[in-house]
Amino acid sequence: MIHPVTVCRTEHFNAAHRLHNPDWDDAMNSQVFGKCNLPHYHGHNYELTVKVTGIPDPGTGYVMDMKVLSDIIREEVIDRLDHRNLNLDTELFRQLNPTAENIAVVIHDLLRPRIPADKSIKIVLYETPRNFVEYPG
């Protein structure tokens, strides 16, 4: 019997952001987002884990070549987000509040076209060691 297996690759990137809803006044933004709404932004050392699930290839034994997965993550995510101000330096978040939840969904959408369609992917994004989100796609 063939069983699905999940392979995981963890990468790291640093980025600044500001949580802000332009439809709200300053008081409401401050109340909802607290320190995350500081006008001069703040940064995080993000830990990203990409989980790919599928049936191992009978020839290689791989669900997916981890080097290939690492290269895809670097090209699609790290090169775009690392050492950037997400609000100002990326088109991805010009109109989208860069919450951890939204960042995880955007990362998924960047990676999905590059991962074989017969594989599922799940994004786990740590904003801090104690705060993280998961997006199963």
N, C-alpha and C positions, 0 to 999 in steps of 0.2 A: 504494500500500500504506500502511495506517495503522500507525504505530508508537507504542508506549507511551513516554511522557515522564515524568520525575520532576521535580517542583517541590519546593523546599526552603524552609522558613522557620525562621530561628534566633531564639530568644528567650533571655532571661536571667532567672534568679531566684536569690535567696540564701536559704539555709535551714540550720538547725542539725539535728544528729542525733547519736545514740549507737548504735553497733552493739553489740548485747547479746542473748544468748540466756538467757532467764530459767530455762531448765532446767539451765544449767551453773553451777558455782560461780565466784566471782570470779577465781580463778587460771586456770581454763580460758578464761573470757571474755577476760582480759588476754592470755593466750598466743595465742589465735586472732585477736583483733581489735586488739591493741596499743593505740596512742594513740587509735584510733577508739572505744575502749571507755571513755574517760575519763568519770567519773560526772557531770561538769558539762557534757557535750556539747561539740561542736565544730562549726564551720560551713564551708560551701563556697559558692563563687560558681559556680553551675551554668550551663552553656551547653547549651541544648536545641535540637536540630535535628529537625524533623518533616519527613519525606520522604513525599510523596504521589505515587503512580505511577498513571497511567491514560492513556487515549486522549484527546487534546485534543478539545474540543467543536468541531464544524465551524463553528458560528456565531461563537463568541468566540475560538477558538484556545486557550482555557484548559484545562488539566487541572483546575485549581481556582482560583478567584479568590483571590489571595494576601491580600487585605484580609480576606476572609471567614475564611481559614485563620488569620490572625493573631488575629482576634477570638475564634475558637473556642479557640485555645491560651490566650489571656488569660483567658477565662471559665472554662475547665475546669481549667487547670493553674496559671497564674501567680496568679490571685486566691486559689487554695486553698493554695499552697505558699510563695509569696514571703514572706520575713521571718517564717517560722514555725519553731518547733521541731517537726520532723516527728513525733517520738515523742509529744510532749505536746499539741500544738496541732491535730493532725489525727486524725480517726477512721480515715483510710486506713492509718495505720501503728501504731495502738494494739496490734494483735496481729501485725504483720508487721515484721520487722527491716528498717529503711530503708537497705539496701545500694543501691548504684547500680543493680544488676541489678533489684531489686524496685521501685525508683522508676521505672525505665524501663517495666516491665510495667504498673505502675499508671497511668502517664501514657498508655500505649497504650490501656488499657481505658477511661480517661476520654474519650479522643478518638474512639475507634472508632465509637460511636453517632452522632457528629456529622459524620463524613466519609462521603460517598456510598459505598454498598456495592460499587459497581463499581470503586472505587479501593483500592489497597493502601497501607498506611502502614508506615513504619519509623521507629523512635525511635532517635536518637543522643543520648546524654547524657554530657556531659563533667563529671566531678566535679573534676578539675584539668586543666591543659593537657596532661598526659601520661597521665591515667587516664580512660578513657571506656568506655562499653558501647553496644552496638547491640542492638535488639530488633526483629526483622522482623514480629512479630505472628503 
